Amino acid sequence: MGETDNQDNHAFRERLAKVAKKVGSYYRLAKRAGVQEETLRKIRVRGSEPSRPILAALARGGGVSVDWLATGESPFKKEILEAIIAEIREAEKLEDTVVSVERTAYIIATVYPDWELTWDGVGKPPNKRAILSIVRKAA
């Protein structure tokens, strides 16, 4: 294993430790993920690489994204989030209302997948009407 591999593995195990702390312990993480404690022990102590199904189970059990657990990177693209939030703010002005944090999160969760698949970050973003519609319902 090269130096970069060792650094990546160490960073992964640090993220795994954060997830275990979040859920209360490695034991709880193993139970929530449906992973044998010995398997988790091999990953965290010996630095064994988890299989894709184990990685996905650990992420689900810990309530984090597989992307973040595997790489430390967010699964969200900053420019798409910024564009969605800008559209929410524009809709607030049009409707003379303020959208709650909870409703903002709902809008992002609703439109983000479509925007990620269809918008290249240039020009007008897709599905602006969906945001305005949701804001109107909240008003």
Secondary structure, DSSP 8 states (H G I E B T S, - for coil): --HHHHHHHHHHHHHHHHHHHHHT-HHHHHHHHT--HHHHHIIIII-----HHHHHHHHHHHTS-HHHHHHS--SS-HHHHHHHHHHHHHHHHHHT----HHHHHHHHHHHHHHHHHH--SSSS-S-HHHHHHHHHHH-
